[in-house]
Amino acid sequence: MPRAPLDCRSGDGRGRRALLGVLAVALAARLVNLWLVSRLPLAEYQFDWAESDMAANFEWSGRILRGDVLGRDTPHPYTSWMRDIAPLATWERWWGGKAIFHQAPLYAYALAGMRLLAGDGFWGIGLCQAMLGVANVALVFLLAGRLFGGAVPTVAALGAALYGPFLLHEAVLLRDVLAVTVSLALLWWLAGCEDARTGRWIIAGGLFATALLARETTLLFGPFVVLWIAERFWRQPRALGTAALSFLTGIALGLAPLVARNLAVGAPPLSLSTRAIETFIHGNAAGSLGIGVVVPAATRSILEEADGRLWTAVRLTLATYHGDWLALFGKEVFKLRAIFSSYEAADNVSWYYFVERSPLLRLSLHFGAVLPLGLIGLWLDRRHAARHRILWYFLVAGVCGLVCFTIVARYRLPLVAVLLVYAGVTVDWAARQIAGGRWRAALAAGVAAIGIAVASASLLGTIARRQRYRADEFMLAGQVYYRHGQAERAFEELRAGLDKAYAGPDQPALPPGYHELTLTFVRLAHDLRRYRDAAAELERVAATHAADADVEELLGLVYRDGLGLAAEAEKHLERARALRAQS
């Protein structure tokens, strides 16, 4: 194992040259990525898709720029599933008041700063976020260099430069890229706190507070940091007290602006976000999927009875299992599998949709490659884990945070940044084994990596296939094309969406969201007089989703009103009536 840290300031300049070379690759990849995304409808609809966090973040940052710096009129998303449950005023009561931030606020203020600096357009904001991505690559290099030597920093940073989900999320208005930045900055600084000097630990506490303001689940890392401090200084009571007190002082200083703002607007002093109750229900209630954003049937009743009380909501959520604790245990095990699965669970953007439209993302590094290399690196480093325990603790805290709520792939990006460091450990070790003629050890590691990758790809089974594509991206892209006078392209986009709808023995009707897409497809076919194409596509959909009455009815209408084939139309309309009678 390489032990000597890499010093970028060393006299021979090797570390500096390696860093600059990797940063050049990272910058080039991000510029290409922005150019590719700028050609997609995402570059337009992310600013105004009302069902997304992207548009909510843009609106929030806009209010800051318009003068509401304290967030007295704090914007809160009010999406379709929320409207189905309760009026906005009721939601505001459940949140504890409108003045409480919808989510950890740092990204909204950072986005306001980007807009102030570079304007409101896709390219201006995208370049700013690309620079955050480049900074993340540098931080991965510096973190790896602080703990490991050899080629580990270069390999880890190169992985970060080419990691596809990093690239995708740097092009959208989501907070996850900033969460990676502040998490890496915190870990890099903590890894350098080798003594109990007051200043170091005050800065560490300030960085922890900053990370918390970017990502609420950072709070779960706090006890692990305190434990790590105790482990390092337990034999030096004075040093332990100095480090712990200084760390807490830094946290207090870092959170002081939040407390002052909350007091000014009448919110509870330490309130940070409204996300806890909803995400806990979505991730843990009986009937929830545990991954992505699926609203369980019990959501309304839990929210109404809890009335904004977190622990009551937790109790009511667990009560949905009616004492079947094995079912609850199974749900948590499933979520643990989802964390280690190569499947990228979506909420705002679908990884799989954009991979098919971006050659850069197709060729980029994917989670299925990072996970096995990272886990092997953790195994290789086990004898020296005490020196690097803060990284292990960060990974454990991150997994706990994911298991406690719902699993969305972008939430694990900070963990991937650390796994990339250990992936660098694996690659550096394997290269040295091969160079030394120790092929057997390298071969065993390669077999293990392949085994882990195969297991990761199969952890979720059919659920990953069912959830891989959704209607949203196709609908939104079609709307953008249509607005720009590209009706034919919109038609083909909607048809592509129908082609991707999951079809299997466990999905006899179209998945949720696809009925609206199908209806829009038929309407556009009418405008374009492409009835035969529409009929052919609907025949295929009807064959793969044989229990879907809506598809049969639309197919009958196309035959009757578009193609004038009354007998064929009646066959499908009768089939639709029969299916509805059975349901």
HELIX and SHEET records of a PDB file:
HELIX    1   1 ARG A   14  SER A   38  1                                  25    
HELIX    2   2 LEU A   42  TYR A   45  1                                   4    
HELIX    3   3 ASP A   53  LEU A   65  1                                  13    
HELIX    4   4 SER A   80  ILE A   85  1                                   6    
HELIX    5   5 LEU A   88  TRP A   95  1                                   8    
HELIX    6   6 LEU A  106  ALA A  118  1                                  13    
HELIX    7   7 PHE A  122  LEU A  147  1                                  26    
HELIX    8   8 VAL A  152  ALA A  161  1                                  10    
HELIX    9   9 GLY A  164  GLU A  170  1                                   7    
HELIX   10  10 ASP A  176  ALA A  191  1                                  16    
HELIX   11  11 THR A  198  ALA A  214  1                                  17    
HELIX   12  12 GLU A  216  PHE A  221  5                                   6    
HELIX   13  13 GLY A  222  PHE A  233  1                                  12    
HELIX   14  14 PRO A  237  VAL A  265  1                                  29    
HELIX   15  15 ARG A  275  ASN A  284  1                                  10    
HELIX   16  16 THR A  299  ALA A  306  1                                   8    
HELIX   17  17 LEU A  310  ALA A  319  1                                  10    
HELIX   18  18 TRP A  325  PHE A  340  1                                  16    
HELIX   19  19 TRP A  351  VAL A  355  1                                   5    
HELIX   20  20 PRO A  359  LEU A  363  1                                   5    
HELIX   21  21 PHE A  367  LEU A  380  1                                  14    
HELIX   22  22 ARG A  382  HIS A  384  5                                   3    
HELIX   23  23 ARG A  389  CYS A  404  1                                  16    
HELIX   24  24 ALA A  409  ARG A  412  5                                   4    
HELIX   25  25 LEU A  413  ALA A  435  1                                  23    
HELIX   26  26 TRP A  439  SER A  458  1                                  20    
HELIX   27  27 THR A  462  GLN A  467  1                                   6    
HELIX   28  28 ALA A  471  ARG A  483  1                                  13    
HELIX   29  29 ALA A  487  LYS A  500  1                                  14    
HELIX   30  30 TYR A  514  LEU A  528  1                                  15    
HELIX   31  31 TYR A  531  THR A  544  1                                  14    
HELIX   32  32 ALA A  549  LEU A  557  1                                   9    
HELIX   33  33 VAL A  558  GLY A  562  3                                   5    
HELIX   34  34 ALA A  566  GLN A  582  1                                  17    
END                                                                             
